């Protein structure tokens, strides 16, 4: 059994769950990289009360995924895969070998948001090293399982909203607006998880990743990123982005915070 431990709890939805899990597992030795599991589940304000230890006990595997490698395939629809460390993306490869990235998976995201979701519809790959915790839903008590499944539904709504926003970006925003919107969106997602520090956050994406998200060439993407840096909106250094002017960045991308 892989036991998880968490750092001091953060503010936000399900703070009660985070505090409870912290008390339960802080004395157990475990895998530090999977400590974000409880924090990941705490983001979904389902309103249900359940024992966090039940969720921890239902973890059957923790997969290590190297950069540019595919995420593990679900063995059953009765399992839930949660990205507990690192980033990933969903993409489709076209007939000519080109790739379109549809959505990004952030720490704490479910890899699948529905038991009906077919993995043949898309490919999931890691952006840098990643870790995935596997929950056996059959091992969860009724309340905990219902909360996890409701969390998947909540995330599915978030994915649909992001895909609609991506469609608008590809159809109506220029390259500068697309990139500004994407960075503002990532910042908002990570800030909601407590994963930003002084407007700075990890940035594992290559020019190729950004180009495949934004529908641009890597050269054009690099040029646009340089323009945003030159305008004093952000800084990129050592695989980290620092937002220098959040209001200005959101204005350029017409990002409303949703």
N, C-alpha and C positions, 0 to 999 in steps of 0.2 A: 504494500500500500504506500502510495506517495502522499505524505502529509504536506500541507501548505501552511505557510506562516505569512503574516501580513505586518506591514509597518503600522505606525500609529494611524488610527482611522482619520479620514478626511471628512469635511463637511459635505452635505448634499443628501440626496435620496438614500434611504436605507442606512443612515448613519448608525441606527440601532443594530443592524445586522453586522456592520463592520466592527463595532465595538465588541459585540458578542463573540465574533470569530477571533478577534484579537486576543481576548481573554482565554479562549479555548485552546488556541494553537500556538500561543507565543512561547510556551515552554517545550514544544516538540521540535525536534530537528527536522528540517524539511528542505525542499528545493526553493531557494530564494527567488528564482526567476518565475516560479508559478505562484508567488505570494499575491499577485494581482488578481487571482481568481475571485476572491470575495469582493474585492473592489469592483471588479468587472460586473458582477451580478448586482451590486448595490446601486448601479446606475439606473436600473429599471424600477421605477416607482410603481410596483404592481399593487401595493396596498396589502399584500398578504403577509402574515407572520409565519416564519418557519425557522427551524434551527439551522444555522449556518454550518454546523458540524455535519449535518446530514448531507449537505452538498459536497463538502470536502471528502467524506467517506465514499461518495459515489464516483470519485475520480479513479479510473482504472489504468490510464496511461498518460504520460506526458511525452509528446513527440518533439524531438529536436529537428528543426527544418533548416537546412543551409540556404544561403542566399541563392536565388534563381532556381530553387527546387520547388516542386509542386507540393501542395499540402496533402496529407494522407487522406485516403478515401474512407468514407464512413463504411463501417462494416454492417451497419443496420440503421434504419430510420429511428430506432429506439436509443440512439446515442446522440449526444450534443457535443460538437467540437467548439472550443472557445480559444481564441487567440489571446494568450495571457502575456506574451512578450513579443516585441517586434511588430512589423507591419507586413501586410500582404495586399494582394489585389485580385480582382476578378477580371478576366479578359476573354476575348474571342480571337482566334486566328483566322484570317480570311484566306481565300483560295490561293492568293498570290504570296502568302507567307507574312503579310503585314499583320500587325496586332492592334486591337483597340481595347484599351483598358476602360472598363465601365464604372468600376467603383473600387475604392480603397478600403481595406480592412485595418482598423486601428486596434491598439491593445484593448482587450475587453470585448471585442465583437464576437458574436457567434459566426462561425464559418458558413453555416446553413441556417436559414430562418424559417424553414418549413420542412416537414417530413415528406412533402410531395416534390421538393426541389430536386431536380435531376442534375447530377454532376456532369452529364454529357452536354448540358447547355452552356457551360463555361469552364474555364480553367482557373484554378487558384494557385498563386505562386507567392513565394516569400520575397519581400524587399529587405535584404539583409537577413541575418540570423533571426529565427523566430521559434517560439515554443507554443505548442497547442495542447491543452488539457482536454481529455476525453471523459465525458460524463456518461455513465450508464443510467438512463432514465428509469429503468426498471428497479434500480437500487434506491431510488428516491421515494420518500414518503409522499403521500398524495398532495399535501400542501406545497412541498418543495418542488415537486414535479410540475404542478400547475403554475407556480411562479416562474420556473425556468421556461416553460412553454409560452407563457404570456410575455416574458421578456423577449423571446424570439419573435413574437408577433409585433411587439413594439419596435424592435429593430427593423423588421421587414418594412414597416411604415417609413422609418427613417431612410432606408435604402431607396424606396420608391421616390421619396421627396428629393434625395440627392440625384437620382437619375433624371428626374424632371428638370432639375436645375442644370445638370450637365447638358441636357438637350438644348436648353435655352442658350447656354454658353456657346455650344458648337454652332448654333444657328444664328445667333444675333450679336454676341460679343466679339470684339476684335481680340487679337492675340494678347495684348496687354491686359484687357479686361478679363479674359479667361484665366490667365495665370494669377492675377490679383485675387479673383474670386476663389480660386482653388486654395491659395495660401491662407486667405481669411477663413475659409471653411475648415481647413485642417486645424488652424489655430483655435477656432471655436470648439471643435470636437475635443481637442486635447485639454483645453481650459476647463471644459465641463467634467473631465476626468481627473483634474488636478495634476496633469502631466506637463504643465508649462511652468517656467520659472522666470519671473521678470520679463514676460513676453517672449521668452526663448523656448525652443523645443527641438527635439531630435528631428533630423531631416535625412532619411535614408535613401531618398529618391535620386536616381540618376537623370541626366538629360533625356535619355531614352524613355524612362518611365513617364516623365512629364510630357514629352512629345506624344506618347501613345495615349495619354489621358486627354490632352488638349487638341489632338488632331493637327499637330504641327510637325515640322521637321526638328531634329535635335539642334541644328544650327540656329534656326529661327527661335526656338525656345531659349537657347543660351543668350541670344541677343536681347530678347524681351526681359529675361531675368536680370541681365546687366542694366537695362534701362530702369527697372524698378529699384535696383540698388543705387543707381546714379541719382535717382530722384529723392533718395533719402528715406524711402519707405521701409526698407528692410536691409539686413546684413546676413550674409551666408558665410560661415566659417567652420571648418572642421566638422562637417556633417551636422551643423546646427543652424537654424534660422532664428534671427532675432527681429521682431517687429519693432521698428523705430517710430512708425507713425501709423497706428492702427486705424484711426479715423480716415486718414488719407488713403490707406490701402483698401479699406472697405468702400470708399467713394469711387476709386478707380474701377473696382470690380462690381459695383452696384450690389454689394452684399448687405442684406438686411439683417443678418444675424440669425436667420431661420435655418 
